[in-house]
Amino acid sequence: MARKHSKVLGDAVRAERLGFRLDRETKTLIERAAHLERRKLTDFCVSALAGAARRTIADHETLTLSERDRQAFFEALIDPPKPSERLVRALAEHKRRIAR
């Protein structure tokens, strides 16, 4: 079976394109960094962009609590407060609507 002529990074076939322009100074900087790591420019850029994307997503999806907040969270799990009258009414209304 013949393979497509797409480049392969790990097991992922590179089928998508991402095009953008940059200034000469930035391009020279990136080319130098790729050269220092003895990597092809495209491989260096894909790796750097994917790493930056993973870090950005992790930063936005990770919740970091202070010691005080962590303690309050675990105390609420271990000994939850009694529901307020307003919460009890809201739950009853929710059950009424769902039971229809």
HELIX and SHEET records of a PDB file:
HELIX    1   1 ARG A   24  LEU A   36  1                                  13    
HELIX    2   2 LEU A   41  GLU A   61  1                                  21    
HELIX    3   3 GLU A   67  ILE A   78  1                                  12    
HELIX    4   4 GLU A   85  ALA A   99  1                                  15    
SHEET    1   A 2 VAL A   8  LEU A   9  0                                        
SHEET    2   A 2 ALA A  12  VAL A  13 -1                                        
END                                                                             
